[in-house]
């Protein structure tokens, strides 16, 4: 897998939401579900102990840029704000 880089926004949002980098990396490497989004963004989702976690990222040539991560119950009301 390509190196994973967390944007400043992703780090801030993940801290605010109680999501650890290890959890986001696990979802990226072992998704239950993946789909494309707008502006070349991709979403991967996995059901983990704390809930259904979604990671939003852009795959670059040499790395993966994580934009944000959220639990599904939050994301449904915030996904358009990404």
NORWO-V378363 format. One record per residue. N is the residue number from 0. RES is the residue in one small letter. SS is DSSP state (h for helix, s for strand, l for the rest). PSI is psi in degrees with one decimal (NA if undefined). Layout:
((N/RES/SS/PSI) (N/RES/SS/PSI))
This chain:
((0/x/l/147.9) (1/x/l/157.1) (2/x/s/146.7) (3/x/s/125.5) (4/x/s/133.7) (5/x/s/123.3) (6/x/l/162.8) (7/x/h/-41.9) (8/x/h/-41.9) (9/x/h/-45.6) (10/x/h/-47.5) (11/x/h/-49.1) (12/x/h/-40.4) (13/x/h/-41.3) (14/x/h/-46.5) (15/x/h/-34.9) (16/x/h/0.1) (17/x/l/33.4) (18/x/l/128.4) (19/x/l/150.2) (20/x/h/-39.0) (21/x/h/-37.4) (22/x/h/-44.1) (23/x/h/-42.0) (24/x/h/-41.4) (25/x/h/-43.2) (26/x/h/-42.3) (27/x/h/-38.9) (28/x/h/-20.2) (29/x/l/53.6) (30/x/l/149.0) (31/x/l/-28.0) (32/x/s/141.9) (33/x/s/144.7) (34/x/s/159.8) (35/x/s/151.6) (36/x/l/-164.5) (37/x/l/161.6) (38/x/l/43.0) (39/x/l/14.9) (40/x/s/150.2) (41/x/s/149.5) (42/x/s/133.7) (43/x/s/141.9) (44/x/s/143.7) (45/x/s/141.5) (46/x/s/110.2) (47/x/s/-179.3) (48/x/l/-42.2) (49/x/l/-7.9) (50/x/s/-170.0) (51/x/s/109.6) (52/x/s/129.8) (53/x/s/135.5) (54/x/s/128.6) (55/x/s/130.0) (56/x/s/165.9) (57/x/s/129.2) (58/x/s/114.5) (59/x/l/174.8) (60/x/l/-41.5) (61/x/l/-6.2) (62/x/s/170.3) (63/x/s/126.0) (64/x/s/107.1) (65/x/s/127.4) (66/x/s/-42.3) (67/x/s/171.0) (68/x/s/145.2) (69/x/s/158.6) (70/x/s/144.2) (71/x/h/-40.0) (72/x/h/-30.4) (73/x/h/-41.8) (74/x/h/-31.8) (75/x/h/-31.6) (76/x/h/-13.2) (77/x/h/-7.2) (78/x/h/-35.5) (79/x/h/-13.1) (80/x/h/3.5) (81/x/l/NA))
